[in-house]
Amino acid sequence: MVNEENKRKSKWSSLALYKKVLIIFFSSLFFLTACVFAFLYFYILNANKTINAETSTEIENILTPVEEPQAPVTILLLGRDTRDVESERGRADTIMLLHINPKEKRAAILSIPRDTLVDIPGYGKDKINAAYAYGGEELMIKTVSSFLDAVINHYVTIDFDGFVKLIDELGGVDVVIDRPIEDPKSGAYISAGKHHFTGEQALAFTRSRSTELGDIARIQRQQYILKELVNQKLNLKNIANINTYFNIIIKNTRTDLDLLTIISYAKSALSFSLDNIETAIIPTHPDWIDNGTKSVLIPDVDEAKAMWERIIFGKPISKYNIQYLSGYLDIPESMGNNQSYKFNLKVKNTGDTSWVKDGENPYYLSYHWLDYNTKKAVVFEGKRTYLPIDKVEPGQEVEVEMSIVAPPNPGNYILQIDMVHEGITWFSYQGVPALEKFVSINVVYAASYDDGGLTPKQVKPGQTFTTHVMVKNNGSITWENDTDNKVRLGAHWYNRDTREQVEFGLYRANLPSYVESGQSTDVEITITAPKKPGRYILAYDLVHEKVTWFSHQGVIPYEVNVDVGIILDNSIAKKTSVIIYNGCGIPGAATDFKNYLKNYNFKIFDIANAKTFDFEKTLIIYNQNKKEREIYSLFYCFFVLKNLFSKRIPCSFYPKM
């Protein structure tokens, strides 16, 4: 045995140095490769267990397997909202059918409004999102498949919290907003113009139903955000952070797909040109059922099925569709009442039918005027504009000189450019978004803002910073900068969770010069962040000194989400329930603390005396589901909330993880 051992040592010793190095190198490489493959195997295995946990045998049986990896695939996409919902299942707020054709490098998304009246197997006629409440993904797959005669291969359900986190991880998304939105229900307070959205702002924007088209406009905004994400973020430039993205997706997704197949489809989609990704909404019209107690959308079933068939065969999805290519920036943001205006619009026929200039049912470009505040039509059928040529074929572009007349009364309006097939339908009735522009008619105070993304999104408590904001005068008066009644740029701070006013108008900056109507100027402003850490909104607002704030005259401020210091994760707070065991002996301390936690969306179950509990501890309970409650963390006590009250509160905001 000793001789054998000596022989092996002798052989190793006799090897040349470079051979020893190569043996060690390749052995190490083999070991590391084996470790990496083992890690990937267990990572994928665990990931598949997580995302496939809700996929039952019944769901697998109603899905149609894909024949080969490069074969066309249809995926049902559901956006699930579990906030403020009693059901553990949540509700399906977003319903889309995605078709991917890897060989032809094209994709299409057909959206179904959640209020669409359909036949739900086993339940009769109801809104389509009721199918999810009745039977989850299984019943939703059956319902959509039956409604559109669609063969569905896979499903993906994404929680809205995952949508927020993914956009934040991608660094936000740049958007252009055609009209202001004020919606307390969704949390959207957005001025017209350019914005850089965080995930939270994007969710509020896509959830809002405050405009006159309700759910249809909401879907149009969802499709717009998806396209901008694909165009700006979901591409090979961001591939370095792919692991982080997949971790977010895994934690917030339910699907029958395995991780490797998701990666394969994602790789195919990333190679598609944005021009080869089409979106559409099935045509519907509003109505009431159940003796006028329930509002629904009645679908054009035949056209909806025809749209899906056109998607499968690679034809333009909609019979009626239009793309506004250029010229819309030339539409004035401020107009005189009853005045005529002309501008050139370049448009493209992206539908499946030809536009004819003459005949019994010709096509025209026209417009509507809506009162911004009431959302009601002031002028529904504006002056028609003829096409410049006899026929515009599908895929053809044309430039149209359009003429409009402003409304007779001063105020803020929404101008909607819309195509009409005379005597048949308006394109907007077929789910085609009208081209919108926010216009002020003889209004004294009107403005638009753009910070160019320069406002910092994260600052230290009490930090002072300087930034720039571009402001445009859309009103009828000149903004002076050297008089007692000059116009200045101001800023306000609001609590982002409660929208309570924190600081109003403390920071103001002079305009560099006079600003005439229609002109813009760049303003430098210095601002100090609140001293208390938290989630805030910084709102830019113009002020006519000694007269009024522009926001008091209906001009929506420009809002930017800013985190001050280390903040509490709001998504964790919403899923965390608290029982406060008060043992500090201070009357009202527990009640005050309960009210404070409610501002951060914690769910407070009860307030009780400590008794057998350690009075220095506040018990935090995590709601995994309504039947099973697990202890999530302990908030340790004797933490003084100095900025809240002068009382000693028996708890702390720093959980021991």
N, C-alpha and C positions, 0 to 999 in steps of 0.2 A: 504494500500500500504506500509505504514511504517512497519507494522507487518510482511508482506511478505518479505520485504528487510531484516529485523532483523533475520527472520528465516533462510534465505539463508546464512547470515553472520555467524549465530550460527552453521549451518551445517558444513560450511567450517572450522570454528574455532575448532569444535569438532573432525575433522579428525586428525588421527595420522600424525606425521611429515613425515614418509616414504611415506604415501599415497599422501600427498601434493606434495612431491618431484617427485613421479612417475607421477602424473597428469601433473605437469608442464613440466617434461621431455618429455613425450609422446605427449603433446600438441605442444611443441616446435619442436619435431621431425616431427610431422605431417605437421606443417607449413613450415618447411625447405624443406621437401620432396615435398610438393605442389609447393614451389618456384622453386626448381630444375627442376621438371617436366614441369613447365610453361616455364622456361628458355629454356630447351631442345626442347620443342615443337616449340617455336618461333624461336629458332636457326635453327632447321631442316627445318621449314617452309621457313625461309628467304634463307637458303642455297639452298633448292630445287628451289626456284624462280630464284636464280642467275644462277645455273648450267643448269636449264631447259629452260632458257629464249629464246634460239634459236631453241628449238624443236617444230616444227610446226605440225599441224594435219596431213599434207602430210607425214612427216617423221614417225610419229607414225603408220600410215596406212600401210607402207611398211615393218615395223619391225614385226617379229613374236614373240608373247608373249611366255614366258617360262611357261611350264605347272605346275611346282612345284618348291619350293625353292632349292631342292637338285638335280634338273634335270640338265643335261649338258647345257651349255650356250655358245653362240658364240658372241663375241664383236668385232666390227670394231674399231681399234685404229688408230687415225690420229694425227700426229705431225704437228702443224700449225706454220708457220713462217710468222710473220707480219712485220718483219723489212725490210726496203729498198724495199717494195712492194707497187705499186700504188693502187692495189685493196684493199678495206677495208676488204675483206674476207681473204686476205692473200693467201698463197699457201700451199698445203699439201706435205711436204717434206718427211714425214714418213707414210707408209701405212702398217699396220699389221693386221692380223686376229688372234684373241686370242680365243682359245677354252679351257674351264674349265670344268672338270668333277669332281664335289665335292665328289661323292660316291666312285669313283675309285682313288681319290687323285692324279690326273694327270692334266697337262696343256700343251699346245703346242702353239707356235707362228709361223705363216707362214707369211713371209715378201714378199711384192711385190715391186720390184724396181719402182721408180716413173716414169722412162722413158719407162716402159713396154707398148708396142703397143696393145691396146685392142679396142673392139667396145664400144663406149659410147652411150647409148640410146639417140636417137634424134640428135646426132652430128656425127656419123660415127666413123672411126678409128682415134685414136689420142693417145698421151701419157696418161697414166691412171691418172696422177695428174691434167690433164686438166679438168677432171670431176669435181673436187672441184672448179676450177675457173669458170666453166660454171654454176654449180648448187649446190655448197656447199655440205653439208652432205647428203642431199636427193639424189642427182645424184650419189654421190660416193657410197652410199649404194647399189643403183640399179646396178651400173657398176661392183662392186666387186662381188655382188651376182650372176650376170649373168655370169661373167668371170669364177668363180670357182664352179658354181652350189651350192653355199653355202646358207644355211638358217641363216640369221643374226638376232639376238635377240635384240642387243643393240649397241650403238655407243658411243665412248668417243673421244673428240677432246681436245688435250692439247697444250697450247701455249709453245713455247720454253723458254720464260721467266720463266714460272712455273717450267719447268724442271731444270733450273739453280738454282732457289730459293730452290727447294726441296732438291737437292743434297747438297747445302750449309747448309741447316737446319739439314740435316742428318750428317753433319760433313765431307763431302767429300767422296771420294771412292778411294781405293787402286787398282792400276792396274799394269800390267807388259806389256811393249811395246816391241814388237819383232823387230821393225825397226824404224828408225828416220822418222819424218814427218815434212816437211816444206811447209806450205800452207798459203800464205798471204790472200787468199779469206776467209778461215774459221777462220784464226787467230791461227792456230795450228803450234807451233814451239816446237817439242817434241823430245827429244833424246831417244835412245833405253835404256831399263832398267826399274827399278821400279819407280813409281811415285805415289804421293798422289794428286788426282785431286780435284780442286774446281769445282763448277757447271759450271763456265765459261770455264774452261779448258776441262771439259767433253763434253760440247756442241761443242767446236771447234774441238775436237777429233772425235766426231761422225758425224760432218757435212763435214769433209774433203773428197774431191774426188780426191786428188792429186796423188794417187797411180795408178798403171796400170790397176787395175780392176774397177776404178771409183766408180759408185754407188753400185756395188756389195760389194766392200770392205767397203764402208761406212755403209751398212746395217750390215755387219759382225761385225763392231765395235759397232754399236748400240746394237746388240744382246749381245755382250760381256759385255758392260756396264750394261745392264739390268740384266744379270745373276749375275754380281758382286754386284750390288745393292741389289738384293734379298738375295744373300749369306751373305753379310757383314752387311747390314743396315735394309732392310725391313723385320724385324723379331720381335719377342716378346720382345727382349732386348730394343727396342726403343719405346715401347708402351706408355711410360710415356709422350712422346711428341706428341701423336697422334692428339691432338687438333690443334697444330701448323701446322702439316702436312696437315690436312684437310682444314684449313684456306687457305693455299697456293693452294691446289687443287681446292677449290671452286672458288677462284678468277681467276684461269687460265684454267678452264675446261668448255666445253660445252658437255652435254650429255642428254640422255632421262632417265637415271637412277636416282632414288632418293637416298638421302644420306644413308639411312638405308640399302638399297640393296647394295650400294658400300661397306659399312662396312661389310656386310655379305660375299660378294665375296672376299674381302680383307682378312677376317678372314680365309676363306677356303684356299686361296692361301698361307697364312703364315704357314699353317700346312703341306704344301707339301714339300717333300724332293727335293733338287735341281736336283737330278737324274731323278725326275719325271716331270721336266719341259724341254721340247724339243723345239729347234728352227730350222728353215730351211728357205731357200730362193727358190722361184720358179725358175726352170732352164730357162735361156734365152741366146741368142747370139746377139751381136751388128750388126746393119745394118743401112742403110740410106734410107730415103724416100723423097718424094717431090723433085725429080730430084737431089738427093744428097745434099739437103740443111738442112735436119733435121736428127739428129742422134737419133736412137731409139733402144730398146731392143726387139727382137722378142721372145715371150715366146713359150715354148713347152706346148701347151694348154692341150693336153691329159695327160701329166705327172703332170702338175700343178693340174688338177682336181683329178688325182689319189692320189696325196700327200694329198689333203684335205680329201679325202675319208678315207685314212689310218689314219689320225688324228682322225676322228670321231669314227673309230672302234678300236682305241687304238693300232695300229700297228706302227712300226718305220716309221717316216714320209717319209724319202727319200729312194729311191731304192739304191742309192749310198751314203754311209756315213762312216766316220772313226773318231775315237777319239784317239789322241796321249796321252798316259798315262804317260810315263816316258822315260828318256834317252835323251830328247832334250837338257837338260842342259849340256850334255857331248859333244855337237857339238862345236868345237873350234870357238872363235870369231876372231881369227887371223890365217891365213893359208899361206903356201908358194905356189907360182904359179906352176901349173901342178902337185902338190903333191896329193897323194892318202890318204884318211882318212877313218877309220872305227869306227863305234859306234853302240851300240845296242838301238833299239827303241821298246818300248812296245806299241802295238796298239790294238784297239778294233773295231770289226765290229759292227757299230751302224746303219747299213742300213737294207734293206729288202731283200737282196739277198746274196747268199753264194759266197765267194771268192774261186776260184779253182786255183790250182797251174799249172795244165797242160791243154791240150786240144787246141782247135782252138783259143779261146779267153781267155787266162789266165789272172790272176791279178798279178801285180808287184808293188813294191814300187820303185819310181824313183824320179828325182829331176830336177829343172830348176835353172839356174843362171841368174839373172837380174842385169844389170848395175844400181847402185843406182841412179845416176844422170839423166840418160836418160830414165829409166824405161823400156828399151828395153831388150829383151831376148838375152843373150850372148850364153848360152847353153840351148836349150829348152827341148830336150829329153836326159836326162843324162842316165848313166848306170842303167840298170834294176837290181833289187834285187829280187830273188825268195822268195816265202813264204816258211817257214820251214816245213809246213805240207801240205797234199794233199788238204784239204778244211777247210776254216774258216767260220763257221756258224754265222748267225746274233746273236749278244750278246756275241760271243766268243772272248777271248783275246789271243794274240800271241806275242812273242818277235822275232824281226827280226834283224839280223846282217847286217847293211847297209854299203855299200861302195860308196864313192863319190870321184870325181877328181876335184880339184880347177881349176878355169879359168887360161888361160895362161898369161894374162896381169895383172900387178899390178893395184890396185884400190879398191873402195868400192863396195860391191855387196850385193844383197839379195839372200840368198839360200832358195828355196822353195821345201819342201818335199811334194810329191804329189803321190796319188795312180792312177794307170791306168788300165782300163779294155781294154786290148790290142785289137786294131782294132775296138773298140766301142767308148770309151770316156775317158777323164781324169776326175777324181772326181771334180777338180776345175771348170771344165766346167758345172758341175751340181750344182754349188753354194756351194760346200763344201770347207771351207777355207783350203788352204795349210798351212803346218807348216813352219813358216818363221824365218829366222835368219839373222841378219846383220853381215856380215863377211868382214874383211879387208884382202886383198891379197897383201903381201909385201908392205904395206903402212908405211911410216915413222911415221906419226902422226895419231894415232887412240886411242880413249879412250872411256870409259863409266863411268857414274857418278851415285851415289845414296846417297841422303842426309838422308835417313831413316826417313823422315818426321820431322826432327829436326829443320829445318829452321822455325822461327816464321812467322806466317801468318799475324800478326797485331803488329806493333811497333809504338812508338812515334816518332815524327819528331826529327831527329838528334840523335836518340838512338843508342848506340853502343852495339852490342851483339856478342857472340861467339857461333859458331856451328861447326859441324863435317860433312865432306863429304868423302864418300868412292870413290876412283878413281881406275880404272883398266887400265893397259897399254895393249892395243890391237895392238900397232904398232910394228915396227921392231927394234927400238933403245931403249937403256937403258936410263931411266930418272935419271939423276944425281942430287944430292942435295947440292953439296959443291964446285961447279966450277963457273966460270963467266957466263957460258952458262947453268946454272942449270934450271930444270923444276920446276915451282911453280904453285900453285892453285891461280887463280885470281877471281874477281867478278866484274860484271857490273850492273848498274841500268838503266832501260828503263821505259819510260812512257807507261803504259799498254794500254791506249786508242789510242795513236798515234804511238807507237813503236819508238818514238824519243829517241835518246841516251841522258841520263841524266848525268851519270858518267861512265867512261870506265877505268877499270883496276887500280883504285885507291887503291884497297885492295888486298894484295897478302900474301900467306902463304907458308912457306918452306915445302917440303916433309920430313917426318921423317927419310927416308933412301933411298938408291938407289932402283929403281923399274924396274925389268927386264921385258921383253916382256911376257905377260900372267899373271903377278903378280898384286896384288891389295894392296892398303895401305889406312889407315885412316888419313885424314888431318884435323887439327884444324885451323880454320880461323876466324879472328875478322873483323867485318864489321860495318860501320856506316850508318844509314838510311839517306836519303835526308832530308833536313831541311823543305822543303815545303810539306804540307799534300797532299796526292793523291794516286792514284792507280798505283802501280809499278810492274815491273818484276825484280827479282834478278836472274841474269844469272851467273852460275859458269862456268869458262873457264880456261883451262890450258895454260900456257905461257912458251915457250922455250926462256929464257931471251936472248936478243940481237939477236934473230933469227926470231921468229914468234909466234903469238897466234895460238892455235890449231884451233879456229873457223875460222881463215883465211885460213886454210888448209882443210876446209870442214867438220870439226868435230863439230857437233851441240852441243852448250852449254846446260847445265841442267838448266831449267827455273822453278822458283817458284813464284807464285803470292803473293805479299806482299802489304797489305794496310798500309799506313803511316798516322797516325792521323785519324781525322774524315773526311770521304770522301763523295763525292756526289754519290748518288745512280744512277748508269748508266742507269738502266731500266727506271727510272723516266725521266732522261734527254732525252732519245730517244723519249719519248712520249710528250715532252714539246716543244712548239713553242714560239719564242720570237719576240716581236716587240720592237726595241730600240728607245725610244723617247729622243733624245739628246738635252739637254738644258744647259749643263755646260759651253758652249762657248769655249771648247778646241778643236782645229782642229784635226781631225783624231782619237779622243778618242773613238767615237762610232764604227768606223770601226775596230779599234784594238780590242775592246771588242767583236764585232761580230766574228772576226777571232778566238779569244780565246774560245768563247762558242762553236764554231764549232768543236774544238778539243774534246769536251765532248759530241758530238752527238746531241746537241740542234739543232732544226730547226729554222733558222732565216728567218722570213717573210720579214722584211723591216727595214730600218733606216729612221727616220723622225725627224723633229724639234718638239719641245715640243708643241708650240702654246698654245692651251687651256689646255694641260695636265700639271700637276705639273712636272717641269723639274727635280725634285729630285726622280722621280719614273720611273722604267723600267717595262713595262707591260708584264706579262707572260701569254700566252694563252695556254690552254690545249686542245689538239685535241681529243675530244671524238669520233668524226667521221668527215669526210670531209665537211659535211653540217652544222654541229653545233659545234661552238667553244665556250668554256666556259672559263671564267677567272679562272686560276688555282691558281695564287698567285701573290703577289707584292714583287719585290726585292727592298728593300729600298736603297737609294743612299748614296753618300758621303762616299763610302768605297774605300780605297786606296789599289790597288793591287800592293804592293811594289815589289814583285818578278817578275812582268810582265813588267811594264813600269814605267817611272817616272811621268806619267800623272795621274790626278785625274779622276777616272772613275765613271760615274754616275750610279752605281749599286752595288749590293752585292750578294754573293752566298747563303745567308741565308734567304730562303722564310718564310714568315709569314703564318703558316699553319692554 
